[in-house]
Amino acid sequence: MASTIASPGSDDDSTRQRIVEEATTLVAAAGIRGATLRDVAARCGAGVASIAYMFGNKDGLIAECFTLAVERDRVRLAALAAEAEAMAIEPTLAGPFLWTLCDEACGERRTDMLVLIELWLSATVTPRFSEICHAWLRVRRDAFRAFARLFGADPLAFDILGLHLLSESSFAVSCHGSAAWRLLARAGFIEAMARVARLGSAEASSGVSALAARFFADPENGRAGEPEAKAGRGAESRARIVDAAASIIEEEGLAAVTNRAVAERAGVSLALTTYHFRSVTELAFAGILRVFEKVNAGFVRNADNAPEAAAIIERVRRRSQPSGVERLRSRGMAEISLAAARSVALESLGIAMRRQRGTITHASLGRGVRSGVTRTRAASHALWSSAAFLTAAAIGESALYDFESQARLAAASLLDID
């Protein structure tokens, strides 16, 4: 790995470890940008210059934080595998057993999960972090393949399920307050385990199906997107601003949304964007909801056109150059969940994104196919797809995963598309 944590044994080692632990807590709470060396120094009683000398620079300290979180994840996965073997866990219990990882991601291991999602996102722009992310994803892949051997299942199926669970865990940090999400997410993973790996029962209960119908948006009945804006002074200019933000997201991705860029595209003053939206984050999320609204309207217009497996595989093949909407579905899902987890004012956006991930795939199936595919299965496919695109962006053209083979198996087992 790019960096290691020194073993305790001296005052310097103890100081170093304390700094890394405090910095890890800050990265979890505020992200890489929000965790400053000055804040770390204040928390652990060290000087900024001393920290910079010890780690080289801020990136060096962040790399140590990532490495620590990866090591903790590796240890936990190894312990889980050892317990499964020692307790002779039945293959039919593979789904509930592995789901404990997601429970932990929104519980006692939430800090580490927040840090690992940061690693997943930052790997695309920082080579040093990319190396650590690649090592982490290899640890996750190897662990799930070991589970596949333990339960006598196809390793490719567990590649899909491992990515699904990682994607769901990235939502857990912001969605854990929703009891409906907890019920549906767990049921969906167990159902996916049965459909993809043939372990356990594939039947979703009538109660789960009814809850899923209420939880996910229904484009054909208008339950999607941003609530209709109230009429009155400023409503027209606000709508133009939101439309401009949505078009930027569709073309260039979430990161391209700035007050200035939106103002120029909307043809309004910069001051007007800050009048309607307190922050660029709030503006971007309003744009996201408008994208959802437009995407869902498109499903209504094309309700009878079901996708083909070839089209799904081609999207995976083109993953190195995703559209703005594709980036929103993959990278955006993690960015939104992180922001929602860190701000009470934005907490509803995490659950809104999770609901939309289940909506998009199900609505895209067309009326004929849709009736035979549960919403939870469609959501499982969407979760795998998001994780596959984000992982591909993080590790580049690596042989770590065979995404095309995953796409074929996921389409057949989750969407009934051969």
N, C-alpha and C positions, 0 to 999 in steps of 0.2 A: 504494500500500500504506500501511498505518498508520504505518510507520516505516522508516527507511533506515539503512544502515550508512555512516558517513562514510568517504571515501576517504583513504588514508594520505597524509600531507603535512605533518604537524606532530606534535610530541610528544603533544599532546592527542588527535589522531586515532589515533596508535599506541596510546596508553593505552586509548582507547575500544574499539578493535578487539580488543586483548588481553583486556579485560574481557568482551566479548561472546563471544570464543572460549572462555574459561575457563568462563563461565556456560553455554554450550552443552554443554560436556562434562559439567558437573554436572547439567543437566536430563536429558541422556541417561542418566546413571548413577542418578539419584535421583528424577527427575520434578520437576514444578513445586513441589510441596510440600516436597520434600527439598532443593531447591537454595535455600539461604538467602543473603541478601546478605552475611552474616558469612563464610560459607564461600567465596563468590566473592572477597571482599576478601582473605581469607587466602591464596588461591591466586595472586592477581596482585599482592600487596603494596600494595594501595590501601586507603584508609579507607572504612568503611561510609558515612559521611556524604558523602564525595566521590562514591561510586557513586550514592547516592540523589540527589545534586544533579545529576549528569550525566544520569541517565535518568528522573528524576522520582520513580519508586518502583520496587518490584520488578516490577510488571506492565510497566512501561516497558522494563526490561531484558529480561524474558522475550519481549516483543514483538520486540525486536531479534534475539534468538536465533532465534525462529521465522522472521523475515524473512530472516536469513542462510541458514537451512536451505532455505527455499523458493527462494532465488536459486541456491543450489548445485544444487538439483534441476532448475531450469529450464535452467541451463547444461549439465548432464549430458544432459538430454533433447535439447537442441538439438545437442549434439555427436554424439549417437547418430544423430539424423536425418541430419546432414551426412555421417556415415560410411556410413550405409545408401545414400544417394544416390551418394556418390563411388565406393563399391565395387560399385554396381549389385547389391545384395542381391536374390536371387531371391525372389518372393512365397512360394514353398514353404518358404523359410527364415525367414519372418516370426516363427514361434513360437519357435524356438531363439534367434534374434537378440534379440527383446525379452525373452526369459527372462533375459538377462544382467542386467537391472535387478533381478531378484529375487536373483540370485547376489551382486550388489553390496550389496543391502540386508542380507545376513547376512555381508558381507565388509568391504571397504574403506569402504563408505558406511553402516555399521551405526549409527554415532553419529547421523548425520543422520536415518536412518529412525526411530530411537527418539524423536528430537525431533519429527519430523513426525507420528508417531502421537499424541504428547502434544498437538500442535496440533489434530489431528482430534477428539480427545476434549474438549479444553477449549473448543473453539469453541461448544459448545452452552450454555455458562454465562457466557462473557465476551465481550461485544460487540466489544471491541477485537481479540480473538483471532479472532473470527468473520470479520471483514473480511480478515484475513491468510489464514485458511483458505479462504475463498471465492476469493481471488486464486490460491492454490496449486492448488486443485482445477480452476480454469479453465485454469491452465498445463498441468496433466496432461491435461485433456480435449482442449485444442487440440493438444497434442503427439501424442496418439493419433489424433486425426482427421487430422493431417498424415501420420502413418504409414499410415493408411487410404488416403489419396490416393496416396502413394508406391507402395503395394502394389496399388492398383487394387481396393480392397475397400469395403464398405458402412461409412460412418462410424458408424452405429448399432451395428454389430457391434463396432467398435473402442471404442465407449463401454463396452460390456459387458466386453470383454477388458481395458480399462484399469482398470476397477474390480476385476475378478477379480485382476489382477496386484498392485494396491495392497493388496487384502485378503490375498493370499498373502505379500506382502512384510511385512505386519504380523505374520504368523506366523513369518516367517523369522528374526526376531531371537531367538526362543526355541526354534525347532525345528531350527536348522541343525546341531545335533549328531547328529541322526538321519539315518543314511544312507538308511533306508527312506523317510523323508519327502522327502529330496532327489530320489530316483528317481521317486516317485509324483507329487510336486508338479510337476516339470518335464514328465513325461509327460502329466499332466492338463492343463496349460496348452497344450501343443502339440496335444493332442486337441481342446480347446475352440476353439483357433484354427481348426482344420480344420472343426469342426462349425458354429461361429457365423459365421466369415468365409470359409469355403470355401477356405482356404489350407493346403496340406500334406495329410498323411494323417490320416484320422480313426480308423484302426484301432489300438487298443491291443494291444500284444503279449501273448501268452499269459502270459509271465513277469510283466508288469505287472499283468495281471488277477488272477493268483494271489497276488501280493504285496498287492494292494489288498484281496482277500478276507481276508487275515490282518491287515492294518493297521487296517482299520475295524472297529468293533464290530458284532456280529451279534445284535440283540435276540432273535431267535427261538431262538438257542442259548445265551442268557444271558451273552454276552460284552459287558457294558456296565455303566456305573455304578461306584459305589464297591465295592471288595472287601467281602465280607461280614465284618462286625465279629466279632472273637473273643468268645466267651462269657466271662463272668467278672464280677468286681466292677466296677460302674460302666457295664457295657455298655448296660443299659437306659436310664440317664440320658443317656448319650452319644447313643444313637439318637434320643431325644426332642429333644435339642438340635439334631442335624443335620436332623431332620424340620422343626423350627421354622424353621431357617435357610432350608431349601428352600422352605417355603411363603411366606416373606417375599420371596424372590427371584422366585417365580412371580407374586406379586401386585403387588410394588412395585419390583422390580429390585435389582440387586446393591448399589447405593449405600445402600439402606435397611437393610442388615445391620449391626447393632451388637450388642455383647455384651448390653446392657440390653434391646434389642428382642427378641432371641432368648430371653433368660432369661424375660421376661414371657410370651412366647407358649408356651414350653415348660413353664412353671409350675415353674421351678427357680430356685435362688439365682444371683445374678450370679457369685458365687465359683465355682460349679460349671462355668460356661462357661469361665472362665479356667483351671480345673483340667484340663479335657479338651483345651483348645486354647490354645497359647502366644500366639496373636495373633488379632485379628479377621479378618485376611487368611486365616489357616489355617482358621478357622471358616467363613468365606464360601465358600472353595473346597470344603470338605467338603459344604456345602449345594449347591453347583453340581453336584458329582458325584451327589448324591442326586436333583437335578432331572433329570439325564441318565437316571438309572435309571428314574425315573417316566415320563419321556417315551418312552423306549425300550419300556417295558412297555405303554404305550398303543398303540405301533405293532404290537405282537404281537396285541393284542386286536382291532385294526382292520386286519389284514393284507390283507384283500381289498378295502378301500375306497381306490381310487386318487383322487388330487386332480384337479380340473379346472382348466383355464387360467383360467377366470373367478375361481376362488377365489384363485389366486396373484396375479392382477392386483388383486383387491380388497384383499388384504393390503398390497400396495404402495400402494394408494390411501389406506389407513388408516395409513400410516407415521408420521403426526404424533402418533398416540396408540397406540404399540405396547404390548403386554402386557409383564409382567415377563419372561416367557420370551423374547419377541421381543427385548427389550433385552439379555438375556443372550446371545442368538445374534448380535447385532450389536455393540453397545457392549462387552458383556462379553467378546467374543472378543479385542478389542484390549487391554482392561484386564488380562485374564489373561495374555496374551502378554507385555505389558510387565512385569508383576510377576514372571513366570517368568524373563524375560531378566535381571532385576536381582537375583535371589536364587537361589543354588545350591540352597537347600532347597526351592524351588518349581519348579525347572526342568522336572520331569516334567509339570506342569500345562499348560504350553503345548502339548506334543504331545498330551495328553489332550483338550484343547479342539479341536485341529485334527482329530483322529480323529473326534470327535463331530460336527463340522461335515459331514464326509462321510457319517456314519451317518444323521443326521436326515432328509435329503432322500431318500436311497435307500430307507430303511425306510418312508417315508411314501407311496411310490409304489404300494404294494399288490403282491401276489405276481404278478399277471398282467403288469403294466407293468414291474415291477422286473426281470424276467428279461431284458428287451431293452435295459436301460440300464446301462452300466458304472458301477461305483462311482466312478471318476474323473470321469465326466460329472456324476454327482449331486453330487460334491464341488465341481466347478466352479460349478454352479448355486448351491450353498450359499454359496460364497465371494463370488460376485457379489451375492447377496441380502444378505449381511451388510454389504458395502461400500455397497450402495444405501441401506439403512436408516440406516447411520451417516452417510453423506454427506447424506442428506435432513435428518437431525437437525442437522447442522453448519451447513447453509446455509439452512434454512427453505424457504419456498415460492419458490424461485428457479427461473428458466427455464434454469438451467445444463444440466440433463439432462431428457430425456423418459423418466421411469422406467416409465411404463405401456407405452410402445412397447418398451422394453428387456425388460420382463417377458414380453411376448408372444413376442418373438424368442428369449429365453433358454429359455422353457418349450418352445417348438417344437423348437429346435435341440439342446438339451441333454437334455430329458426326453421328447421325442417326444409332447408334449401340444399339440394344435392348438387 
